[in-house]
Amino acid sequence: MMNTVVSRFKIFTKYQHLFFQLVARNIKLRYRRSILGYLWSILNPLGTMIIMTIVFSAMFARGVANFPVYLLSGQLLFSFMMGATAWALPSIIGNAALFKKIYIPKYIFTLSAVTSEFFTMLFSLGALLVVLAVTRTQLTVRFLLIVLPIIELYIFCLGLGMLLAPVTVFFRDTQHLWNVFCTAWMYMTPIFYPVEMLPEWLRSIITRFNPMYFYIAAFREFTLNSGGDWVSNICRGAVAAVIMLFVGIFVFSRTKNKFILYM
């Protein structure tokens, strides 16, 4: 087991320059020929937050303290998950011409796809800082702990991407089905509404089995200093991330040699 890990790490270090080039390429492609460039990573979530605050504040804001920050916190993390998986889905079939010619570890493409979206999400945190300043939110030292749910979510999305990428190779309809699934997942995650407003049976399901709830709830507890059970959410989020990563690696490893037959 240890020899396998060391061997794979050596292979990754051999191709690390390609990995960083792919990440940079993905980020540049997103903002190519854009006048404002990387500023859109801040302006997009800000604009969406303003619109959703206007639309939903009348219905949900009464039960939520500092609704703009509450809304943006959930929006940033869920958008990262959707963006990371959207880039990961075609990461293999989109680079088929390249690895047909030369040997390249195929997971490099999926890893770079998720990582490029991760950096975009980090840029988007600037929007959160702007809203925190405008709303005069009182931050504590616990705010620094937001790195925990962010890292856990990155690992979770990496595992999810490693699962979805090979599935897309064999079933091209996965991309369309995933969009539908993400829409349902978004409404089953308390992004713009408080989880307390749900029926008890549904609330129990979401708070126990929805990984995105773990990450968003912990992130909000550190940002809004709400005093919730962040330890439980961090622990459950870590478990979900590790399980998803192992599942993704297992599926990817078992199917990677068959990719060439379906390109």
Backbone as CSV, one residue per row, in Angstrom:
resi,resn,N_x,N_y,N_z,CA_x,CA_y,CA_z,C_x,C_y,C_z
1,MET,0.837,-1.208,0.000,0.000,0.000,0.000,0.871,1.258,0.000
2,MET,1.857,1.300,0.909,2.733,2.450,1.004,3.565,2.616,-0.268
3,ASN,4.013,1.473,-0.845,4.790,1.541,-2.081,3.957,2.111,-3.228
4,THR,2.679,1.761,-3.249,1.786,2.268,-4.287,1.615,3.777,-4.170
5,VAL,1.433,4.248,-2.935,1.270,5.681,-2.703,2.518,6.439,-3.121
6,VAL,3.690,5.915,-2.722,4.956,6.564,-3.066,5.150,6.588,-4.578
7,SER,4.810,5.473,-5.226,4.956,5.384,-6.681,4.074,6.397,-7.394
8,ARG,2.838,6.521,-6.940,1.918,7.471,-7.574,2.335,8.910,-7.310
9,PHE,2.888,9.158,-6.141,3.362,10.513,-5.841,4.530,10.882,-6.747
10,LYS,5.431,9.924,-7.002,6.555,10.176,-7.891,6.072,10.470,-9.312
11,ILE,5.039,9.742,-9.735,4.476,9.985,-11.072,3.870,11.373,-11.146
12,PHE,3.167,11.764,-10.068,2.553,13.095,-10.063,3.615,14.187,-10.117
13,THR,4.695,14.036,-9.341,5.749,15.051,-9.355,6.386,15.158,-10.736
14,LYS,6.403,14.063,-11.476,6.957,14.078,-12.832,6.101,14.925,-13.763
15,TYR,4.789,14.934,-13.505,3.873,15.658,-14.385,3.287,16.900,-13.708
16,GLN,3.906,17.376,-12.640,3.352,18.499,-11.906,3.325,19.780,-12.747
17,HIS,4.301,19.931,-13.634,4.312,21.125,-14.485,3.106,21.123,-15.423
18,LEU,2.758,19.959,-15.962,1.566,19.850,-16.803,0.321,20.161,-15.995
19,PHE,0.287,19.667,-14.761,-0.861,19.925,-13.891,-1.075,21.421,-13.696
20,PHE,-0.018,22.152,-13.355,-0.141,23.584,-13.125,-0.482,24.335,-14.418
21,GLN,0.024,23.858,-15.529,-0.318,24.475,-16.809,-1.790,24.285,-17.140
22,LEU,-2.317,23.106,-16.843,-3.736,22.840,-17.093,-4.621,23.702,-16.193
23,VAL,-4.218,23.849,-14.935,-4.986,24.711,-14.016,-4.993,26.144,-14.520
24,ALA,-3.818,26.651,-14.905,-3.726,28.022,-15.417,-4.536,28.185,-16.700
25,ARG,-4.498,27.161,-17.563,-5.266,27.235,-18.812,-6.765,27.326,-18.538
26,ASN,-7.245,26.502,-17.613,-8.675,26.505,-17.301,-9.124,27.859,-16.754
27,ILE,-8.308,28.444,-15.900,-8.654,29.746,-15.316,-8.644,30.829,-16.389
28,LYS,-7.646,30.792,-17.270,-7.562,31.792,-18.333,-8.709,31.664,-19.319
29,LEU,-9.102,30.416,-19.629,-10.209,30.203,-20.564,-11.509,30.792,-20.038
30,ARG,-11.687,30.704,-18.723,-12.921,31.218,-18.121,-13.071,32.722,-18.346
31,TYR,-11.968,33.449,-18.292,-12.039,34.912,-18.387,-11.409,35.455,-19.672
32,ARG,-11.221,34.594,-20.660,-10.624,35.036,-21.918,-11.512,36.056,-22.619
33,ARG,-10.898,37.120,-23.118,-11.587,38.201,-23.832,-12.618,38.909,-22.957
34,SER,-12.432,38.831,-21.656,-13.312,39.535,-20.723,-12.615,40.812,-20.269
35,ILE,-13.321,41.921,-20.339,-12.729,43.212,-19.987,-12.382,43.263,-18.506
36,LEU,-13.287,42.813,-17.653,-13.058,42.869,-16.211,-12.255,41.680,-15.689
37,GLY,-12.161,40.620,-16.486,-11.323,39.485,-16.115,-11.700,38.865,-14.786
38,TYR,-10.683,38.746,-13.908,-10.882,38.038,-12.639,-11.847,38.765,-11.703
39,LEU,-12.138,40.018,-11.978,-13.118,40.730,-11.145,-14.485,40.074,-11.191
40,TRP,-14.748,39.348,-12.295,-16.053,38.680,-12.404,-16.221,37.604,-11.338
41,SER,-15.124,37.058,-10.831,-15.232,36.059,-9.769,-15.781,36.669,-8.492
42,ILE,-15.683,38.000,-8.375,-16.266,38.720,-7.243,-17.627,39.294,-7.615
43,LEU,-17.719,39.845,-8.821,-18.950,40.515,-9.231,-20.092,39.528,-9.449
44,ASN,-19.795,38.349,-9.976,-20.857,37.368,-10.229,-21.577,36.949,-8.949
45,PRO,-20.861,36.474,-7.919,-21.573,36.110,-6.679,-22.236,37.300,-6.002
46,LEU,-21.637,38.488,-6.123,-22.252,39.675,-5.536,-23.578,39.981,-6.217
47,GLY,-23.574,39.946,-7.547,-24.803,40.224,-8.285,-25.886,39.216,-7.992
48,THR,-25.501,37.930,-7.968,-26.476,36.878,-7.658,-27.021,37.037,-6.252
49,MET,-26.137,37.369,-5.308,-26.561,37.551,-3.922,-27.563,38.693,-3.795
50,ILE,-27.296,39.804,-4.483,-28.197,40.954,-4.411,-29.577,40.602,-4.956
51,ILE,-29.600,39.916,-6.102,-30.874,39.541,-6.715,-31.641,38.573,-5.816
52,MET,-30.946,37.547,-5.307,-31.608,36.553,-4.465,-32.039,37.154,-3.139
53,THR,-31.288,38.112,-2.619,-31.694,38.783,-1.378,-32.991,39.547,-1.590
54,ILE,-33.085,40.245,-2.708,-34.313,40.985,-3.017,-35.497,40.044,-3.179
55,VAL,-35.261,38.912,-3.856,-36.349,37.971,-4.144,-36.794,37.214,-2.906
56,PHE,-35.820,36.723,-2.123,-36.155,35.811,-1.031,-36.218,36.456,0.350
57,SER,-35.746,37.698,0.470,-35.705,38.298,1.801,-37.091,38.411,2.423
58,ALA,-38.106,38.690,1.613,-39.463,38.834,2.149,-39.983,37.520,2.718
59,MET,-39.505,36.387,2.166,-40.015,35.080,2.593,-39.183,34.453,3.699
60,PHE,-37.850,34.607,3.622,-36.981,33.843,4.512,-36.129,34.675,5.452
61,ALA,-35.957,35.960,5.178,-34.996,36.753,5.948,-35.407,36.953,7.404
62,ARG,-36.699,36.857,7.698,-37.144,37.125,9.065,-36.536,36.164,10.075
63,GLY,-36.313,34.925,9.668,-35.770,33.943,10.604,-34.270,33.801,10.534
64,VAL,-33.621,34.685,9.776,-32.176,34.570,9.583,-31.494,35.883,9.933
65,ALA,-30.488,35.805,10.798,-29.700,36.995,11.127,-28.679,37.235,10.024
66,ASN,-28.584,38.494,9.575,-27.636,38.867,8.520,-27.851,38.012,7.267
67,PHE,-29.018,38.155,6.685,-29.410,37.324,5.545,-28.439,37.417,4.368
68,PRO,-27.919,38.584,3.981,-26.974,38.631,2.850,-25.757,37.739,3.036
69,VAL,-25.158,37.750,4.246,-23.993,36.904,4.504,-24.405,35.443,4.543
70,TYR,-25.549,35.160,5.148,-26.073,33.793,5.202,-26.255,33.242,3.798
71,LEU,-26.857,34.036,2.937,-27.139,33.622,1.570,-25.851,33.434,0.776
72,LEU,-24.949,34.413,0.842,-23.726,34.351,0.055,-22.831,33.200,0.502
73,SER,-22.814,32.895,1.790,-21.992,31.794,2.293,-22.406,30.472,1.662
74,GLY,-23.702,30.222,1.637,-24.181,28.998,1.012,-23.996,28.999,-0.485
75,GLN,-24.220,30.149,-1.091,-24.115,30.273,-2.543,-22.690,30.010,-3.027
76,LEU,-21.694,30.550,-2.336,-20.296,30.382,-2.759,-19.875,28.916,-2.741
77,LEU,-20.194,28.208,-1.661,-19.754,26.824,-1.542,-20.504,25.907,-2.507
78,PHE,-21.805,26.128,-2.653,-22.560,25.260,-3.561,-22.174,25.538,-5.013
79,SER,-21.912,26.797,-5.345,-21.482,27.132,-6.698,-20.140,26.496,-7.018
80,PHE,-19.269,26.420,-6.016,-17.983,25.750,-6.219,-18.194,24.276,-6.539
81,MET,-19.060,23.611,-5.793,-19.319,22.193,-6.053,-19.881,21.995,-7.457
82,MET,-20.827,22.834,-7.853,-21.426,22.703,-9.185,-20.392,22.998,-10.267
83,GLY,-19.586,24.034,-10.069,-18.575,24.373,-11.059,-17.498,23.313,-11.168
84,ALA,-17.054,22.792,-10.023,-16.000,21.771,-10.021,-16.459,20.508,-10.745
85,THR,-17.679,20.079,-10.476,-18.179,18.875,-11.138,-18.478,19.132,-12.612
86,ALA,-18.908,20.348,-12.943,-19.160,20.681,-14.342,-17.874,20.626,-15.164
87,TRP,-16.749,21.061,-14.570,-15.460,20.969,-15.248,-14.946,19.536,-15.254
88,ALA,-15.223,18.777,-14.205,-14.700,17.415,-14.094,-15.406,16.443,-15.035
89,LEU,-16.698,16.644,-15.249,-17.468,15.712,-16.082,-16.817,15.445,-17.440
90,PRO,-16.473,16.487,-18.217,-15.874,16.234,-19.542,-14.338,16.241,-19.524
91,SER,-13.741,16.164,-18.351,-12.282,16.320,-18.259,-11.530,15.205,-18.983
92,ILE,-12.106,14.017,-19.076,-11.448,12.909,-19.777,-11.763,12.947,-21.269
93,ILE,-13.039,12.996,-21.600,-13.409,12.967,-23.016,-12.945,14.235,-23.735
94,GLY,-12.798,15.334,-23.012,-12.360,16.576,-23.626,-10.872,16.604,-23.942
95,ASN,-10.104,15.694,-23.343,-8.656,15.640,-23.572,-8.237,14.311,-24.190
96,ALA,-9.180,13.621,-24.797,-8.899,12.299,-25.364,-7.808,12.353,-26.425
97,ALA,-7.828,13.391,-27.244,-6.839,13.488,-28.328,-5.421,13.554,-27.779
98,LEU,-5.258,14.117,-26.589,-3.927,14.278,-26.016,-3.388,12.969,-25.474
99,PHE,-4.167,12.272,-24.644,-3.608,11.061,-24.048,-3.699,9.850,-24.980
100,LYS,-4.304,10.032,-26.169,-4.221,8.981,-27.182,-2.834,8.929,-27.812
101,LYS,-2.132,10.068,-27.787,-0.834,10.178,-28.452,0.327,9.877,-27.521
102,ILE,0.253,10.354,-26.289,1.349,10.151,-25.344,0.782,9.696,-24.003
103,TYR,1.649,9.101,-23.198,1.192,8.670,-21.879,1.149,9.857,-20.924
104,ILE,-0.016,10.061,-20.330,-0.212,11.062,-19.289,-1.156,10.438,-18.265
105,PRO,-0.855,10.537,-16.989,-1.817,10.037,-15.990,-3.164,10.715,-16.187
106,LYS,-4.186,9.948,-16.451,-5.481,10.517,-16.835,-6.130,11.323,-15.718
107,TYR,-5.812,10.976,-14.477,-6.423,11.711,-13.376,-5.955,13.160,-13.308
108,ILE,-4.818,13.462,-13.976,-4.301,14.831,-13.991,-5.347,15.799,-14.530
109,PHE,-6.102,15.373,-15.539,-7.097,16.247,-16.161,-8.255,16.548,-15.208
110,THR,-8.713,15.525,-14.498,-9.801,15.740,-13.537,-9.322,16.538,-12.342
111,LEU,-8.122,16.227,-11.862,-7.548,16.959,-10.733,-7.376,18.431,-11.070
112,SER,-6.894,18.737,-12.259,-6.699,20.135,-12.657,-8.027,20.850,-12.851
113,ALA,-9.053,20.130,-13.312,-10.365,20.740,-13.503,-10.962,21.191,-12.174
114,VAL,-10.908,20.318,-11.170,-11.443,20.657,-9.851,-10.599,21.745,-9.190
115,THR,-9.285,21.660,-9.332,-8.397,22.625,-8.696,-8.556,24.015,-9.286
116,SER,-8.747,24.114,-10.597,-8.942,25.430,-11.220,-10.207,26.097,-10.700
117,GLU,-11.256,25.301,-10.493,-12.489,25.860,-9.936,-12.294,26.232,-8.471
118,PHE,-11.428,25.508,-7.783,-11.121,25.821,-6.390,-10.480,27.203,-6.280
119,PHE,-9.539,27.502,-7.162,-8.905,28.815,-7.142,-9.905,29.912,-7.495
120,THR,-10.813,29.617,-8.407,-11.853,30.591,-8.741,-12.719,30.885,-7.528
121,MET,-13.029,29.841,-6.750,-13.816,30.024,-5.537,-13.069,30.866,-4.509
122,LEU,-11.751,30.667,-4.420,-10.951,31.477,-3.501,-10.994,32.949,-3.901
123,PHE,-10.956,33.229,-5.207,-11.105,34.608,-5.673,-12.474,35.155,-5.261
124,SER,-13.488,34.290,-5.335,-14.854,34.714,-5.039,-15.044,35.066,-3.572
125,LEU,-14.155,34.590,-2.714,-14.259,34.946,-1.299,-14.115,36.451,-1.095
126,GLY,-13.551,37.134,-2.097,-13.493,38.587,-2.028,-14.872,39.202,-1.942
127,ALA,-15.853,38.569,-2.612,-17.232,39.052,-2.548,-17.764,38.940,-1.125
128,LEU,-17.405,37.851,-0.442,-17.851,37.670,0.941,-17.248,38.737,1.845
129,LEU,-15.974,39.049,1.639,-15.332,40.079,2.451,-16.004,41.432,2.248
130,VAL,-16.412,41.711,1.007,-17.117,42.969,0.725,-18.440,43.022,1.482
131,VAL,-19.207,41.937,1.430,-20.508,41.903,2.107,-20.330,41.954,3.619
132,LEU,-19.312,41.282,4.138,-19.045,41.345,5.579,-18.744,42.772,6.019
133,ALA,-18.011,43.494,5.182,-17.680,44.884,5.516,-18.909,45.780,5.429
134,VAL,-19.712,45.610,4.382,-20.896,46.451,4.185,-21.917,46.227,5.297
135,THR,-22.106,44.960,5.688,-23.084,44.640,6.738,-22.508,44.816,8.140
136,ARG,-21.227,45.194,8.219,-20.543,45.416,9.501,-20.650,44.203,10.419
137,THR,-20.412,43.058,9.838,-20.445,41.820,10.605,-19.243,41.748,11.542
138,GLN,-19.507,41.446,12.791,-18.442,41.331,13.783,-17.796,39.956,13.669
139,LEU,-16.537,39.934,13.256,-15.823,38.679,13.100,-14.997,38.376,14.351
140,THR,-14.819,37.100,14.601,-13.970,36.656,15.704,-12.821,35.840,15.122
141,VAL,-11.940,35.386,15.992,-10.802,34.593,15.535,-11.268,33.287,14.907
142,ARG,-12.485,32.851,15.220,-13.003,31.610,14.641,-13.204,31.730,13.143
143,PHE,-13.260,32.946,12.634,-13.434,33.138,11.198,-12.306,32.470,10.415
144,LEU,-11.132,32.404,11.007,-9.989,31.779,10.337,-10.220,30.290,10.092
145,LEU,-11.143,29.700,10.847,-11.408,28.271,10.705,-12.223,27.937,9.462
146,ILE,-12.604,28.940,8.679,-13.337,28.652,7.438,-12.492,27.796,6.489
147,VAL,-11.184,27.764,6.714,-10.335,26.926,5.856,-10.693,25.448,6.005
148,LEU,-11.239,25.057,7.160,-11.567,23.642,7.385,-12.677,23.160,6.457
149,PRO,-13.866,23.787,6.455,-14.886,23.316,5.516,-14.500,23.525,4.061
150,ILE,-13.692,24.535,3.762,-13.267,24.771,2.382,-12.375,23.622,1.900
151,ILE,-11.411,23.216,2.725,-10.527,22.108,2.346,-11.312,20.801,2.253
152,GLU,-12.206,20.582,3.208,-13.027,19.368,3.164,-13.868,19.325,1.899
153,LEU,-14.442,20.456,1.536,-15.277,20.502,0.333,-14.435,20.257,-0.918
154,TYR,-13.215,20.774,-0.941,-12.326,20.524,-2.082,-12.057,19.029,-2.231
155,ILE,-11.757,18.356,-1.122,-11.492,16.916,-1.166,-12.749,16.166,-1.604
156,PHE,-13.904,16.580,-1.090,-15.165,15.951,-1.471,-15.414,16.100,-2.968
157,CYS,-15.210,17.314,-3.490,-15.443,17.575,-4.917,-14.430,16.835,-5.786
158,LEU,-13.217,16.687,-5.287,-12.207,15.935,-6.030,-12.639,14.477,-6.169
159,GLY,-13.097,13.886,-5.071,-13.584,12.513,-5.139,-14.802,12.391,-6.026
160,LEU,-15.719,13.359,-5.928,-16.918,13.342,-6.758,-16.553,13.491,-8.232
161,GLY,-15.588,14.360,-8.524,-15.141,14.527,-9.902,-14.492,13.270,-10.445
162,MET,-13.686,12.580,-9.604,-13.051,11.331,-10.021,-14.075,10.224,-10.257
163,LEU,-15.230,10.341,-9.644,-16.314,9.388,-9.874,-17.087,9.719,-11.150
164,LEU,-17.394,11.006,-11.334,-18.233,11.412,-12.458,-17.501,11.382,-13.797
165,ALA,-16.202,11.684,-13.793,-15.449,11.738,-15.051,-15.472,10.403,-15.803
166,PRO,-15.147,9.273,-15.157,-15.221,7.999,-15.893,-16.642,7.587,-16.241
167,VAL,-17.600,7.915,-15.371,-18.989,7.590,-15.689,-19.424,8.308,-16.967
168,THR,-18.941,9.551,-17.145,-19.277,10.323,-18.341,-18.673,9.704,-19.591
169,VAL,-17.500,9.068,-19.450,-16.882,8.407,-20.602,-17.779,7.301,-21.136
170,PHE,-18.383,6.539,-20.238,-19.200,5.405,-20.640,-20.655,5.786,-20.908
171,PHE,-21.145,6.821,-20.231,-22.537,7.261,-20.389,-22.553,8.770,-20.589
172,ARG,-22.617,9.225,-21.824,-22.507,10.651,-22.128,-23.701,11.452,-21.601
173,ASP,-24.810,10.777,-21.341,-25.982,11.474,-20.802,-25.779,11.921,-19.365
174,THR,-24.685,11.490,-18.751,-24.417,11.849,-17.357,-24.395,13.358,-17.166
175,GLN,-23.854,14.093,-18.142,-23.761,15.548,-18.016,-25.138,16.185,-17.876
176,HIS,-26.099,15.712,-18.654,-27.454,16.267,-18.592,-28.164,15.838,-17.309
177,LEU,-27.997,14.575,-16.939,-28.642,14.088,-15.719,-28.064,14.777,-14.486
178,TRP,-26.769,15.067,-14.524,-26.140,15.704,-13.377,-26.685,17.110,-13.156
179,ASN,-26.979,17.832,-14.226,-27.560,19.172,-14.094,-28.899,19.121,-13.381
180,VAL,-29.710,18.123,-13.731,-31.016,17.957,-13.083,-30.825,17.600,-11.611
181,PHE,-29.884,16.692,-11.352,-29.625,16.273,-9.977,-29.140,17.439,-9.127
182,CYS,-28.260,18.273,-9.682,-27.724,19.413,-8.927,-28.816,20.422,-8.596
183,THR,-29.777,20.584,-9.504,-30.898,21.484,-9.221,-31.694,20.992,-8.018
184,ALA,-31.982,19.685,-8.015,-32.704,19.109,-6.874,-31.862,19.203,-5.603
185,TRP,-30.569,18.963,-5.727,-29.664,19.027,-4.580,-29.615,20.438,-4.005
186,MET,-29.639,21.434,-4.872,-29.590,22.819,-4.411,-30.809,23.152,-3.555
187,TYR,-31.988,22.715,-3.998,-33.201,23.014,-3.233,-33.295,22.187,-1.951
188,MET,-32.557,21.079,-1.909,-32.532,20.264,-0.696,-31.422,20.698,0.253
189,THR,-30.745,21.788,-0.083,-29.704,22.346,0.775,-30.122,23.740,1.219
190,PRO,-30.107,24.036,2.504,-30.549,25.356,2.983,-29.585,26.471,2.595
191,ILE,-29.705,26.921,1.356,-28.867,28.014,0.871,-29.550,29.350,1.103
192,PHE,-30.801,29.461,0.666,-31.522,30.731,0.797,-32.682,30.649,1.776
193,TYR,-32.791,29.541,2.490,-33.826,29.412,3.510,-33.218,28.775,4.757
194,PRO,-33.751,29.045,5.935,-33.245,28.409,7.159,-33.738,26.981,7.258
195,VAL,-32.881,26.080,7.673,-33.253,24.675,7.744,-34.356,24.449,8.766
196,GLU,-34.492,25.364,9.724,-35.503,25.208,10.774,-36.934,25.284,10.231
197,MET,-37.112,25.849,9.049,-38.463,25.993,8.519,-38.993,24.708,7.886
198,LEU,-38.119,23.696,7.732,-38.518,22.440,7.111,-39.214,21.534,8.122
199,PRO,-40.049,20.615,7.642,-40.642,19.617,8.544,-39.537,18.821,9.233
200,GLU,-39.819,18.348,10.416,-38.789,17.698,11.216,-38.186,16.490,10.518
201,TRP,-39.017,15.697,9.832,-38.494,14.500,9.176,-37.542,14.853,8.034
202,LEU,-37.879,15.905,7.268,-37.028,16.324,6.170,-35.754,17.001,6.688
203,ARG,-35.900,17.791,7.740,-34.739,18.442,8.347,-33.744,17.408,8.864
204,SER,-34.257,16.320,9.447,-33.399,15.275,9.968,-32.590,14.613,8.850
205,ILE,-33.232,14.386,7.701,-32.550,13.764,6.563,-31.443,14.671,6.037
206,ILE,-31.760,15.956,5.871,-30.801,16.903,5.304,-29.605,17.107,6.227
207,THR,-29.866,17.276,7.504,-28.771,17.551,8.445,-27.916,16.331,8.732
208,ARG,-28.402,15.138,8.384,-27.627,13.930,8.644,-26.963,13.352,7.399
209,PHE,-27.577,13.530,6.234,-27.108,12.828,5.044,-26.743,13.731,3.866
210,ASN,-26.864,15.031,4.003,-26.511,15.935,2.912,-25.122,16.511,3.172
211,PRO,-24.099,16.042,2.456,-22.739,16.538,2.723,-22.604,18.041,2.553
212,MET,-23.311,18.614,1.581,-23.205,20.054,1.371,-23.714,20.828,2.574
213,TYR,-24.655,20.258,3.308,-25.134,20.917,4.531,-24.003,20.998,5.556
214,PHE,-23.204,19.926,5.677,-22.106,19.930,6.657,-21.151,21.092,6.394
215,TYR,-20.757,21.236,5.133,-19.755,22.257,4.790,-20.325,23.671,4.901
216,ILE,-21.536,23.850,4.411,-22.145,25.183,4.446,-22.474,25.597,5.873
217,ALA,-22.997,24.662,6.663,-23.349,24.983,8.048,-22.109,25.355,8.852
218,ALA,-21.029,24.601,8.692,-19.791,24.916,9.415,-19.220,26.258,8.957
219,PHE,-19.244,26.504,7.669,-18.750,27.764,7.127,-19.526,28.942,7.709
220,ARG,-20.841,28.800,7.782,-21.675,29.870,8.341,-21.424,30.064,9.823
221,GLU,-21.193,28.983,10.538,-20.947,29.102,11.977,-19.663,29.883,12.255
222,PHE,-18.663,29.722,11.397,-17.418,30.473,11.564,-17.566,31.911,11.083
223,THR,-18.395,32.116,10.066,-18.550,33.458,9.485,-19.478,34.332,10.310
224,LEU,-20.612,33.758,10.702,-21.622,34.518,11.439,-21.486,34.359,12.943
225,ASN,-20.547,33.489,13.372,-20.349,33.252,14.808,-21.669,32.882,15.479
226,SER,-22.382,31.938,14.820,-23.724,31.586,15.286,-23.719,30.645,16.483
227,GLY,-22.559,30.057,16.761,-22.474,29.194,17.945,-23.124,27.846,17.770
228,GLY,-23.266,27.370,16.526,-23.854,26.068,16.275,-22.883,24.936,16.569
229,ASP,-23.311,23.729,16.226,-22.511,22.541,16.501,-21.505,22.340,15.364
230,TRP,-20.511,23.230,15.307,-19.569,23.186,14.192,-18.643,21.984,14.268
231,VAL,-18.351,21.500,15.460,-17.471,20.344,15.604,-18.089,19.129,14.923
232,SER,-19.394,18.919,15.160,-20.089,17.796,14.537,-20.091,17.922,13.018
233,ASN,-20.358,19.134,12.520,-20.401,19.331,11.072,-19.032,19.134,10.432
234,ILE,-17.977,19.602,11.103,-16.624,19.416,10.586,-16.258,17.937,10.558
235,CYS,-16.600,17.214,11.603,-16.281,15.784,11.659,-17.045,15.007,10.590
236,ARG,-18.340,15.280,10.465,-19.126,14.583,9.453,-18.695,14.976,8.049
237,GLY,-18.311,16.243,7.882,-17.816,16.680,6.590,-16.522,15.980,6.215
238,ALA,-15.646,15.771,7.211,-14.380,15.075,6.959,-14.631,13.624,6.553
239,VAL,-15.555,12.984,7.235,-15.891,11.595,6.904,-16.451,11.501,5.485
240,ALA,-17.382,12.407,5.144,-17.969,12.406,3.807,-16.913,12.654,2.742
241,ALA,-15.974,13.554,3.016,-14.927,13.872,2.046,-14.010,12.676,1.813
242,VAL,-13.590,12.013,2.885,-12.687,10.870,2.759,-13.371,9.717,2.032
243,ILE,-14.630,9.450,2.386,-15.367,8.369,1.723,-15.505,8.650,0.233
244,MET,-15.900,9.877,-0.110,-16.078,10.224,-1.517,-14.764,10.148,-2.277
245,LEU,-13.670,10.573,-1.651,-12.370,10.517,-2.315,-11.976,9.069,-2.596
246,PHE,-12.151,8.184,-1.640,-11.794,6.786,-1.839,-12.679,6.130,-2.891
247,VAL,-13.966,6.451,-2.877,-14.876,5.904,-3.891,-14.477,6.395,-5.280
248,GLY,-14.195,7.690,-5.388,-13.811,8.254,-6.669,-12.526,7.642,-7.204
249,ILE,-11.514,7.522,-6.335,-10.232,6.931,-6.753,-10.423,5.473,-7.155
250,PHE,-11.228,4.755,-6.399,-11.469,3.333,-6.706,-12.118,3.174,-8.077
251,VAL,-13.176,3.932,-8.342,-13.880,3.833,-9.635,-12.966,4.264,-10.776
252,PHE,-12.230,5.351,-10.566,-11.341,5.854,-11.618,-10.254,4.828,-11.933
253,SER,-9.654,4.250,-10.895,-8.568,3.287,-11.094,-9.050,2.029,-11.801
254,ARG,-10.263,1.591,-11.484,-10.792,0.372,-12.076,-11.211,0.550,-13.534
255,THR,-11.486,1.757,-13.962,-12.036,1.981,-15.303,-11.087,2.695,-16.262
256,LYS,-9.988,3.255,-15.776,-9.153,4.123,-16.610,-8.577,3.418,-17.833
257,ASN,-8.295,2.130,-17.735,-7.723,1.397,-18.865,-8.738,1.128,-19.974
258,LYS,-10.014,1.353,-19.692,-11.054,1.132,-20.695,-11.473,2.425,-21.397
259,PHE,-10.935,3.567,-20.953,-11.348,4.849,-21.520,-11.149,4.880,-23.033
260,ILE,-9.992,4.379,-23.467,-9.615,4.492,-24.871,-10.611,3.780,-25.781
261,LEU,-11.321,2.786,-25.263,-12.270,2.006,-26.067,-13.569,2.773,-26.319
262,TYR,-13.828,3.828,-25.540,-15.088,4.563,-25.639,-14.898,5.981,-26.159
263,MET,-13.705,6.315,-26.615,-13.450,7.659,-27.129,-13.804,7.749,-28.615
